[in-house]
Amino acid sequence: MSDILTRPERLVKITPEELRSTAFTVEEKIKLRRDVTRRFRGGVTPYLSSLIKKSDAIRRQFVPYYLEGLDFGRDAPFEEGKNNRGIYGIERIYEDRAVLTPYFDCAAYCRYCFKKTRTLAGDAPVMSEDNIRRALDYIAGDPRIDTVLITGGDPLARPDMLEGILDGIALIPHVNKIRIGTRHILFNPEHITGELCRLLARYNKPSTVDPLRGRSLSLGVSFNHSDELTVEVAEALQRITAHGLGIRGQIVLLKGINDDAAALRALLDRFVMLSIVPYYLFHCMDVTGTYHLRTSVQKGIDILSKLASRSGVYAPTYVYVTPVGKHRIGPGSRLDYQFIDGKKYIRSVSPYVADEFLAFSGQQKLPPLHSRNEDGFVVSHYLDGDDEVLNWPT
């Protein structure tokens, strides 16, 4: 048996470098996986379970894997640049947007979730009524905020809680764009009922006389592989669009799941045919437990380059996310690599002004691995992934 398994330290002390020089037996992998599940819970819905039996691409996104225990990544790769200003559940790093996270739970648990240490740990609290009231008061007090994103956990898993929040947002005149981030349509498509769609449609109030005086409510849906867009999921999506609600599709680039041009094209084809507007292609964040799922950033650029000669619908905005926000990249982008403590980082001048980030986020200083250049913009360093081929379990 490997010396790694007899160490007194927790599993998370195993490094990717040690992994490459270690051949684990089946018994060792079972033990490692058990240690992973002690830290990060797993769970799927009955509907999702039926899909996992048919699709390796779906199974790999939800079934705990022993490599989640590697000593890699950060517990909160995005939240480091946010501040809730003493109000639990509200975040802000941009002038025009605020994010509300009513709670961190979901009906199923994606293994790559960037909120993994909260959602899969299962101990994050829910926003209280006082938290919600104070958050809405904060938004109402700043007319620069015209967009509110409600995320989670999954807002559609708790329509009762979501309705109260939407009622409060609807009373704020300068908020004219409401976005709901969800993956619940994949987990429980039968929950997307006509009643729920009518509830959401109440807050979508476009104006034909003066569009800028209306209010838009739209959904950002997350799908990573064409196998996820089943008949039941497609029917749920059609119920949403039939009520006049817009849908934007978001994808996470995942090693061994969708990291080739054919897989991405198949998914985007289905997006368009189901009236989903292709939106973001996210590089998988460097969160704890995701080493084995992260490609290089260059791999995403190469995939989009192969699709560049086709229609623009095959060109979602490719981004990686640091604590200061999204960094947009695309075909032809040249990456500036720097090695820090033996690890490869991508150095980039962000589009964000340092003073503005500090003012909106409430932070006193920039996050680690970030600095200010001579023009006042934030310079970031983002930990790259790699394209090492993995032998996934059968």
Beta strands, then each sheet from edge to edge (+ up, - down):
strand 1: 90-91
strand 2: 97-100
strand 3: 147-150
strand 4: 177-182
strand 5: 216-222
strand 6: 246-253
strand 7: 277-283
strand 8: 317-322
strand 9: 325-329
strand 10: 336-340
strand 11: 343-353
strand 12: 370-372
strand 13: 377-383
sheet 1: 1+ 2- 3- 4- 5- 6- 7- 8- 9+
sheet 2: 10+ 11- 13+ 12-
end
